[in-house]
């Protein structure tokens, strides 16, 4: 919810100030303008926050994705190994299901 409010405030202020200075809004719908505004916002965020705040969420998201993919591959591996040993498909699925680690 706060993200939506923040985006409305950012875009609203950009449009309001630009029209206050008699600018044409069609000029803002260009790649160069988006790069200027986005780059200024990203630069301000990097300068205003420590690197742990900037890089931390990205690192956590990447780590969670890798852990999720690893758990998925281990589940498939367990099912295939069980099936290759000669267990029935139902038993293989059960072995794979029990191999999934609970989320903390």
C-alpha positions as CSV (number, residue, x, y, z in Angstrom):
1,X,0.0,0.0,0.0
2,X,2.8,2.4,0.9
3,X,4.5,1.7,-2.5
4,X,1.4,2.8,-4.3
5,X,1.1,5.9,-2.2
6,X,4.8,6.7,-2.8
7,X,4.5,6.2,-6.6
8,X,1.4,8.5,-6.7
9,X,3.3,11.2,-4.7
10,X,6.4,10.9,-6.9
11,X,4.6,11.0,-10.3
12,X,2.1,13.6,-9.0
13,X,4.8,15.9,-7.9
14,X,6.8,15.5,-11.1
15,X,3.7,16.3,-13.2
16,X,2.6,19.1,-11.0
17,X,5.9,20.9,-10.9
18,X,6.5,20.4,-14.6
19,X,3.1,21.9,-15.5
20,X,3.7,24.8,-13.0
21,X,6.7,25.8,-15.1
22,X,4.7,25.7,-18.3
23,X,6.2,22.5,-19.5
24,X,4.6,20.2,-22.1
25,X,3.8,16.8,-20.5
26,X,4.4,15.0,-23.8
27,X,8.1,15.7,-23.3
28,X,8.1,13.6,-20.2
29,X,7.1,10.5,-22.1
30,X,10.5,9.8,-23.5
31,X,13.2,7.3,-22.5
32,X,15.7,10.1,-21.7
33,X,13.4,11.7,-19.2
34,X,12.7,8.4,-17.5
35,X,16.4,7.8,-17.3
36,X,17.0,11.3,-15.8
37,X,14.3,11.0,-13.2
38,X,14.9,7.4,-12.4
39,X,18.7,7.9,-12.2
40,X,18.2,10.9,-9.9
41,X,15.9,8.9,-7.6
42,X,18.2,5.9,-7.5
43,X,21.3,8.0,-6.9
44,X,19.5,9.8,-4.0
45,X,18.5,6.5,-2.5
46,X,22.1,5.2,-2.7
47,X,23.5,8.4,-1.2
48,X,20.9,8.6,1.6
49,X,21.2,4.9,2.8
50,X,24.0,2.7,3.9
51,X,25.0,-0.1,1.5
52,X,23.4,-2.7,3.8
53,X,20.0,-1.1,3.2
54,X,20.6,-0.9,-0.5
55,X,22.2,-4.3,-1.2
56,X,20.6,-6.3,1.7
57,X,17.1,-6.8,0.3
58,X,18.5,-7.8,-3.1
59,X,20.9,-10.3,-1.6
60,X,18.1,-11.8,0.6
61,X,15.8,-12.2,-2.4
62,X,18.6,-13.9,-4.4
63,X,19.4,-16.2,-1.5
64,X,15.8,-17.2,-1.0
65,X,15.4,-17.9,-4.7
66,X,18.5,-20.1,-4.7
67,X,17.3,-22.0,-1.6
68,X,13.9,-22.5,-3.1
69,X,15.4,-23.9,-6.3
70,X,17.7,-26.2,-4.3
71,X,14.8,-27.6,-2.3
72,X,12.9,-28.2,-5.5
73,X,15.8,-30.0,-7.1
74,X,16.4,-32.1,-4.0
75,X,12.7,-33.1,-4.0
76,X,12.9,-34.2,-7.6
77,X,16.2,-36.0,-7.0
78,X,14.7,-38.0,-4.0
79,X,11.7,-39.0,-6.1
80,X,13.8,-40.1,-9.0
81,X,16.2,-42.1,-6.8
82,X,13.4,-43.8,-5.0
83,X,11.7,-44.7,-8.3
84,X,15.0,-46.0,-9.8
85,X,15.4,-48.3,-6.7
86,X,12.1,-49.9,-7.7
87,X,9.7,-48.2,-5.3
88,X,6.2,-47.6,-6.6
89,X,5.4,-44.1,-7.9
90,X,3.2,-43.3,-4.9
91,X,6.0,-44.3,-2.5
92,X,8.5,-42.3,-4.5
93,X,6.3,-39.2,-4.2
94,X,5.9,-39.8,-0.5
95,X,9.7,-40.0,-0.1
96,X,10.1,-36.8,-2.0
97,X,7.4,-35.0,0.0
98,X,9.0,-36.0,3.3
99,X,12.3,-34.7,2.0
100,X,10.9,-31.1,1.9
101,X,12.3,-29.1,4.8
102,X,9.8,-27.0,6.8
103,X,10.0,-23.2,6.4
104,X,11.0,-21.4,9.5
